[in-house]
Amino acid sequence: MNARWTDEVTQFRAVSLLEGVSYLLLLGVAVPVKYLLHEPALVRVLGRVHGGLFVLFVLALVRAAAAAEWKASRSITAFVASVLPFGAFWFERKLRAEAAASPRA
């Protein structure tokens, strides 16, 4: 399926990757530090960063979906992928493959 490729989709891909990295850092670094070393400061910092990036992710998703005329199922898949560890990278890989296969105007 070749979706319309827009600047909004490109921006969504960037925000999605940043949000995915922040999620992995939160789960893979900050949470273990909190519980193993009893130091919650990193969770507070990374939690705020991730929360802000998640809000930007949702806004970017809405913009990309509207601009590229995505079906609701595609938007839901993108959202669900964002709450799964490594899900953002899986979805971005799908978008990257799609971009490589679609002709540029």
ChimeraX attribute file (.defattr): number of C-alpha atoms within 10 A of each C-alpha:
attribute: neighborCount
match mode: 1-to-1
recipient: residues
	/A:1	6
	/A:2	12
	/A:3	15
	/A:4	16
	/A:5	19
	/A:6	13
	/A:7	12
	/A:8	18
	/A:9	22
	/A:10	16
	/A:11	15
	/A:12	23
	/A:13	23
	/A:14	15
	/A:15	22
	/A:16	28
	/A:17	20
	/A:18	18
	/A:19	25
	/A:20	25
	/A:21	17
	/A:22	20
	/A:23	26
	/A:24	15
	/A:25	17
	/A:26	22
	/A:27	16
	/A:28	12
	/A:29	14
	/A:30	22
	/A:31	20
	/A:32	16
	/A:33	17
	/A:34	15
	/A:35	10
	/A:36	9
	/A:37	9
	/A:38	10
	/A:39	14
	/A:40	14
	/A:41	12
	/A:42	17
	/A:43	20
	/A:44	15
	/A:45	13
	/A:46	19
	/A:47	19
	/A:48	14
	/A:49	15
	/A:50	23
	/A:51	15
	/A:52	12
	/A:53	20
	/A:54	21
	/A:55	13
	/A:56	17
	/A:57	26
	/A:58	18
	/A:59	14
	/A:60	21
	/A:61	24
	/A:62	16
	/A:63	17
	/A:64	23
	/A:65	22
	/A:66	14
	/A:67	15
	/A:68	15
	/A:69	14
	/A:70	15
	/A:71	11
	/A:72	10
	/A:73	9
	/A:74	13
	/A:75	18
	/A:76	12
	/A:77	12
	/A:78	21
	/A:79	18
	/A:80	13
	/A:81	19
	/A:82	23
	/A:83	14
	/A:84	14
	/A:85	15
	/A:86	15
	/A:87	19
	/A:88	25
	/A:89	20
	/A:90	15
	/A:91	21
	/A:92	18
	/A:93	13
	/A:94	11
	/A:95	18
	/A:96	14
	/A:97	12
	/A:98	16
	/A:99	16
	/A:100	10
	/A:101	11
	/A:102	14
	/A:103	9
	/A:104	8
	/A:105	4
